[in-house]
Amino acid sequence: MKKKLGNKIEKVLAINSENFRVKLRFVDRVVGEVDLFSTFEHPKDLAAEVLRGQLFAKCFVESGGLAWPNGLEFCPDALKMKLVTKKKSKAV
């Protein structure tokens, strides 16, 4: 089964800065939490700047992706795949 690309985030619903999780709603109404711990556990470059500037909670939606004021962005397709993978692994 092919993964559908071209996803867009509609809204950030909740942010957990302590665990680096963001709850998102996509334009297709799928809602779920994405775990970004692996990116921020040993941050480099723009991710390190987010932590140094205490910017994690300031994420927002820009052009359908997840972004921060310093220019760090996450592709909505990649985030949706992480979300879907997380849901599938819980069902097993």
C-alpha positions, 0 to 999 in steps of 0.5 A, a space after each residue: 500500500 502506497 503512502 499518500 504524500 502531499 499532507 498538510 498540517 492544519 493546526 498545532 493542538 498541543 505542545 509538550 516541551 518537556 517530552 518534545 511532543 506536538 499534537 497536530 491536526 492535519 487537513 484531512 482531520 487526522 489528529 495525533 501526537 508526534 514524538 520529536 525526541 530523537 531530533 532534540 535528544 542530541 540536537 544539532 544546527 537549527 534544532 540546537 538553536 531551538 533548545 538554546 533559545 527555548 523556542 520549542 513551544 513556539 512552533 507554528 504551521 507554515 505552508 502546511 509544515 511544522 516550523 519554528 521562528 529560527 527556520 527549523 521546519 519539518 515536512 508534514 508528510 514525514 510527520 504524518 508517517 511517524 504518526 501513522 507508524 506510531 498508531 500501527 505499532 500500538 495496535 500490534 
